[in-house]
Protein backbone atom coordinates (compact mmCIF):
# COMPACT_ATOMS: atom_id res chain seq x y z
CA UNK A 1 0.00 0.00 0.00
CA UNK A 2 1.34 3.42 -0.99
CA UNK A 3 0.61 6.44 1.17
CA UNK A 4 1.28 10.03 0.29
CA UNK A 5 3.73 11.47 2.82
CA UNK A 6 3.59 15.03 1.50
CA UNK A 7 1.51 17.85 2.87
CA UNK A 8 -2.09 17.70 1.74
CA UNK A 9 -4.56 20.55 1.79
CA UNK A 10 -7.97 20.00 3.26
CA UNK A 11 -10.95 19.92 0.90
CA UNK A 12 -12.30 23.36 1.81
CA UNK A 13 -8.91 25.04 1.22
CA UNK A 14 -8.59 23.24 -2.11
CA UNK A 15 -12.02 24.42 -3.28
CA UNK A 16 -11.53 27.98 -1.99
CA UNK A 17 -8.10 27.99 -3.71
CA UNK A 18 -6.63 31.22 -2.36
CA UNK A 19 -2.82 30.94 -2.48
CA UNK A 20 -1.04 31.13 0.91
CA UNK A 21 -4.26 30.66 2.91
CA UNK A 22 -6.16 27.76 4.39
CA UNK A 23 -9.80 27.58 5.42
CA UNK A 24 -10.37 27.40 9.17
CA UNK A 25 -14.16 27.36 9.12
CA UNK A 26 -17.05 27.59 6.66
CA UNK A 27 -20.53 28.49 7.88
CA UNK A 28 -23.81 28.47 5.96
CA UNK A 29 -25.70 31.73 6.51
CA UNK A 30 -29.51 32.01 6.79
CA UNK A 31 -29.71 34.06 3.56
CA UNK A 32 -28.18 31.22 1.53
CA UNK A 33 -24.65 32.60 1.43
CA UNK A 34 -21.59 31.40 3.29
CA UNK A 35 -19.01 32.84 5.65
CA UNK A 36 -15.52 31.45 5.15
CA UNK A 37 -12.86 32.05 7.81
CA UNK A 38 -9.30 31.87 6.48
CA UNK A 39 -5.80 32.09 7.96
CA UNK A 40 -2.45 32.83 6.34
CA UNK A 41 0.11 30.08 5.88
CA UNK A 42 2.99 32.40 4.95
CA UNK A 43 5.74 32.70 7.58
CA UNK A 44 5.51 36.31 8.82
CA UNK A 45 8.61 38.42 8.28
CA UNK A 46 9.06 41.86 9.82
CA UNK A 47 8.55 44.52 7.11
CA UNK A 48 11.40 46.60 8.57
CA UNK A 49 14.18 44.08 9.23
CA UNK A 50 12.93 40.86 7.57
CA UNK A 51 13.38 38.65 10.64
CA UNK A 52 10.81 35.84 10.82
CA UNK A 53 8.38 36.29 13.68
CA UNK A 54 7.55 33.45 16.04
CA UNK A 55 5.46 35.11 18.74
CA UNK A 56 1.87 36.28 18.22
CA UNK A 57 0.94 39.62 19.80
CA UNK A 58 -2.81 39.63 19.10
CA UNK A 59 -5.49 38.56 16.65
CA UNK A 60 -8.42 40.21 14.90
CA UNK A 61 -10.98 39.37 12.25
CA UNK A 62 -10.77 41.33 9.00
CA UNK A 63 -13.48 41.17 6.35
CA UNK A 64 -12.00 40.78 2.87
CA UNK A 65 -13.78 41.01 -0.49
CA UNK A 66 -13.05 38.10 -2.80
CA UNK A 67 -14.39 36.46 -5.94
CA UNK A 68 -17.54 34.41 -5.32
CA UNK A 69 -16.89 30.68 -5.22
CA UNK A 70 -20.09 28.72 -5.91
CA UNK A 71 -22.28 31.62 -4.81
CA UNK A 72 -22.13 34.61 -2.48
CA UNK A 73 -19.51 34.53 0.25
CA UNK A 74 -18.34 36.63 3.16
CA UNK A 75 -14.62 36.08 3.69
CA UNK A 76 -13.13 36.73 7.13
CA UNK A 77 -9.37 36.66 7.60
CA UNK A 78 -8.20 35.57 11.06
CA UNK A 79 -5.34 38.05 10.97
CA UNK A 80 -2.47 38.03 13.45
CA UNK A 81 -0.28 40.81 14.83
CA UNK A 82 3.27 39.60 15.47
CA UNK A 83 6.14 40.67 17.72
CA UNK A 84 9.45 41.49 16.05
CA UNK A 85 11.97 39.96 18.43
CA UNK A 86 15.02 41.50 16.74
CA UNK A 87 16.60 43.85 19.34
CA UNK A 88 18.09 46.16 16.67
CA UNK A 89 14.72 46.66 14.92
CA UNK A 90 12.76 49.81 15.76
CA UNK A 91 9.45 48.13 14.92
CA UNK A 92 8.11 46.12 17.83
CA UNK A 93 4.91 44.69 16.29
CA UNK A 94 3.41 44.34 12.82
CA UNK A 95 0.29 42.95 11.12
CA UNK A 96 0.73 40.12 8.67
CA UNK A 97 0.30 40.82 4.96
CA UNK A 98 0.51 38.56 1.90
CA UNK A 99 0.63 38.85 -1.88
CA UNK A 100 -3.12 38.12 -2.05
CA UNK A 101 -4.03 40.66 0.67
CA UNK A 102 -1.30 43.32 0.82
CA UNK A 103 -0.83 45.81 3.65
CA UNK A 104 -4.03 47.88 4.24
CA UNK A 105 -5.93 46.06 1.45
CA UNK A 106 -9.57 45.07 1.95
CA UNK A 107 -9.90 42.98 -1.21
CA UNK A 108 -7.87 40.12 -2.63
CA UNK A 109 -5.48 40.52 -5.52
CA UNK A 110 -7.38 37.86 -7.48
CA UNK A 111 -10.61 39.91 -7.18
CA UNK A 112 -8.86 43.06 -8.39
CA UNK A 113 -7.30 41.14 -11.31
CA UNK A 114 -10.67 39.66 -12.25
CA UNK A 115 -12.29 43.11 -12.16
CA UNK A 116 -9.60 44.63 -14.39
CA UNK A 117 -9.88 41.70 -16.79
CA UNK A 118 -13.67 42.07 -16.94
CA UNK A 119 -13.41 45.75 -17.89
CA UNK A 120 -10.60 45.32 -20.40
CA UNK A 121 -11.67 42.14 -22.19
CA UNK A 122 -15.40 42.80 -22.32
CA UNK A 123 -15.30 46.57 -22.71
CA UNK A 124 -18.01 46.99 -20.08
CA UNK A 125 -18.40 50.12 -18.00
CA UNK A 126 -16.82 50.22 -14.55
CA UNK A 127 -20.24 50.64 -12.92
CA UNK A 128 -21.57 47.51 -14.65
CA UNK A 129 -18.55 45.44 -13.60
CA UNK A 130 -18.92 46.73 -10.03
CA UNK A 131 -22.58 45.73 -9.95
CA UNK A 132 -21.83 42.29 -11.43
CA UNK A 133 -19.07 41.56 -8.89
CA UNK A 134 -20.92 43.07 -5.94
CA UNK A 135 -18.26 45.69 -5.19
CA UNK A 136 -18.15 49.48 -5.24
CA UNK A 137 -17.41 51.57 -8.30
CA UNK A 138 -14.47 53.03 -6.37
CA UNK A 139 -12.82 49.62 -6.07
CA UNK A 140 -13.13 49.07 -9.83
CA UNK A 141 -11.67 52.52 -10.56
CA UNK A 142 -8.79 51.99 -8.11
CA UNK A 143 -7.99 48.59 -9.66
CA UNK A 144 -8.05 50.10 -13.17
CA UNK A 145 -5.84 53.01 -12.12
CA UNK A 146 -3.32 50.62 -10.53
CA UNK A 147 -3.32 48.46 -13.67
CA UNK A 148 -2.83 51.51 -15.93
CA UNK A 149 0.33 52.46 -14.06
CA UNK A 150 2.05 49.21 -15.07
CA UNK A 151 1.06 49.39 -18.75
CA UNK A 152 3.96 49.85 -21.16
CA UNK A 153 4.37 53.20 -22.94
CA UNK A 154 3.35 53.48 -26.58
CA UNK A 155 7.00 53.68 -27.70
CA UNK A 156 7.77 50.29 -26.09
CA UNK A 157 5.02 48.41 -27.94
CA UNK A 158 5.74 47.23 -31.47
CA UNK A 159 2.89 47.27 -33.94
CA UNK A 160 2.49 44.25 -36.21
CA UNK A 161 0.18 43.88 -39.16
C-alpha positions as CSV (number, residue, x, y, z in Angstrom):
1,X,0.0,0.0,0.0
2,X,1.3,3.4,-1.0
3,X,0.6,6.4,1.2
4,X,1.3,10.0,0.3
5,X,3.7,11.5,2.8
6,X,3.6,15.0,1.5
7,X,1.5,17.9,2.9
8,X,-2.1,17.7,1.7
9,X,-4.6,20.6,1.8
10,X,-8.0,20.0,3.3
11,X,-11.0,19.9,0.9
12,X,-12.3,23.4,1.8
13,X,-8.9,25.0,1.2
14,X,-8.6,23.2,-2.1
15,X,-12.0,24.4,-3.3
16,X,-11.5,28.0,-2.0
17,X,-8.1,28.0,-3.7
18,X,-6.6,31.2,-2.4
19,X,-2.8,30.9,-2.5
20,X,-1.0,31.1,0.9
21,X,-4.3,30.7,2.9
22,X,-6.2,27.8,4.4
23,X,-9.8,27.6,5.4
24,X,-10.4,27.4,9.2
25,X,-14.2,27.4,9.1
26,X,-17.0,27.6,6.7
27,X,-20.5,28.5,7.9
28,X,-23.8,28.5,6.0
29,X,-25.7,31.7,6.5
30,X,-29.5,32.0,6.8
31,X,-29.7,34.1,3.6
32,X,-28.2,31.2,1.5
33,X,-24.7,32.6,1.4
34,X,-21.6,31.4,3.3
35,X,-19.0,32.8,5.6
36,X,-15.5,31.5,5.2
37,X,-12.9,32.0,7.8
38,X,-9.3,31.9,6.5
39,X,-5.8,32.1,8.0
40,X,-2.5,32.8,6.3
41,X,0.1,30.1,5.9
42,X,3.0,32.4,4.9
43,X,5.7,32.7,7.6
44,X,5.5,36.3,8.8
45,X,8.6,38.4,8.3
46,X,9.1,41.9,9.8
47,X,8.6,44.5,7.1
48,X,11.4,46.6,8.6
49,X,14.2,44.1,9.2
50,X,12.9,40.9,7.6
51,X,13.4,38.7,10.6
52,X,10.8,35.8,10.8
53,X,8.4,36.3,13.7
54,X,7.6,33.4,16.0
55,X,5.5,35.1,18.7
56,X,1.9,36.3,18.2
57,X,0.9,39.6,19.8
58,X,-2.8,39.6,19.1
59,X,-5.5,38.6,16.6
60,X,-8.4,40.2,14.9
61,X,-11.0,39.4,12.3
62,X,-10.8,41.3,9.0
63,X,-13.5,41.2,6.3
64,X,-12.0,40.8,2.9
65,X,-13.8,41.0,-0.5
66,X,-13.0,38.1,-2.8
67,X,-14.4,36.5,-5.9
68,X,-17.5,34.4,-5.3
69,X,-16.9,30.7,-5.2
70,X,-20.1,28.7,-5.9
71,X,-22.3,31.6,-4.8
72,X,-22.1,34.6,-2.5
73,X,-19.5,34.5,0.3
74,X,-18.3,36.6,3.2
75,X,-14.6,36.1,3.7
76,X,-13.1,36.7,7.1
77,X,-9.4,36.7,7.6
78,X,-8.2,35.6,11.1
79,X,-5.3,38.1,11.0
80,X,-2.5,38.0,13.5
81,X,-0.3,40.8,14.8
82,X,3.3,39.6,15.5
83,X,6.1,40.7,17.7
84,X,9.5,41.5,16.0
85,X,12.0,40.0,18.4
86,X,15.0,41.5,16.7
87,X,16.6,43.8,19.3
88,X,18.1,46.2,16.7
89,X,14.7,46.7,14.9
90,X,12.8,49.8,15.8
91,X,9.5,48.1,14.9
92,X,8.1,46.1,17.8
93,X,4.9,44.7,16.3
94,X,3.4,44.3,12.8
95,X,0.3,43.0,11.1
96,X,0.7,40.1,8.7
97,X,0.3,40.8,5.0
98,X,0.5,38.6,1.9
99,X,0.6,38.8,-1.9
100,X,-3.1,38.1,-2.0
101,X,-4.0,40.7,0.7
102,X,-1.3,43.3,0.8
103,X,-0.8,45.8,3.7
104,X,-4.0,47.9,4.2
105,X,-5.9,46.1,1.5
106,X,-9.6,45.1,1.9
107,X,-9.9,43.0,-1.2
108,X,-7.9,40.1,-2.6
109,X,-5.5,40.5,-5.5
110,X,-7.4,37.9,-7.5
111,X,-10.6,39.9,-7.2
112,X,-8.9,43.1,-8.4
113,X,-7.3,41.1,-11.3
114,X,-10.7,39.7,-12.3
115,X,-12.3,43.1,-12.2
116,X,-9.6,44.6,-14.4
117,X,-9.9,41.7,-16.8
118,X,-13.7,42.1,-16.9
119,X,-13.4,45.8,-17.9
120,X,-10.6,45.3,-20.4
121,X,-11.7,42.1,-22.2
122,X,-15.4,42.8,-22.3
123,X,-15.3,46.6,-22.7
124,X,-18.0,47.0,-20.1
125,X,-18.4,50.1,-18.0
126,X,-16.8,50.2,-14.5
127,X,-20.2,50.6,-12.9
128,X,-21.6,47.5,-14.7
129,X,-18.5,45.4,-13.6
130,X,-18.9,46.7,-10.0
131,X,-22.6,45.7,-9.9
132,X,-21.8,42.3,-11.4
133,X,-19.1,41.6,-8.9
134,X,-20.9,43.1,-5.9
135,X,-18.3,45.7,-5.2
136,X,-18.1,49.5,-5.2
137,X,-17.4,51.6,-8.3
138,X,-14.5,53.0,-6.4
139,X,-12.8,49.6,-6.1
140,X,-13.1,49.1,-9.8
141,X,-11.7,52.5,-10.6
142,X,-8.8,52.0,-8.1
143,X,-8.0,48.6,-9.7
144,X,-8.0,50.1,-13.2
145,X,-5.8,53.0,-12.1
146,X,-3.3,50.6,-10.5
147,X,-3.3,48.5,-13.7
148,X,-2.8,51.5,-15.9
149,X,0.3,52.5,-14.1
150,X,2.1,49.2,-15.1
151,X,1.1,49.4,-18.8
152,X,4.0,49.9,-21.2
153,X,4.4,53.2,-22.9
154,X,3.3,53.5,-26.6
155,X,7.0,53.7,-27.7
156,X,7.8,50.3,-26.1
157,X,5.0,48.4,-27.9
158,X,5.7,47.2,-31.5
159,X,2.9,47.3,-33.9
160,X,2.5,44.3,-36.2
161,X,0.2,43.9,-39.2
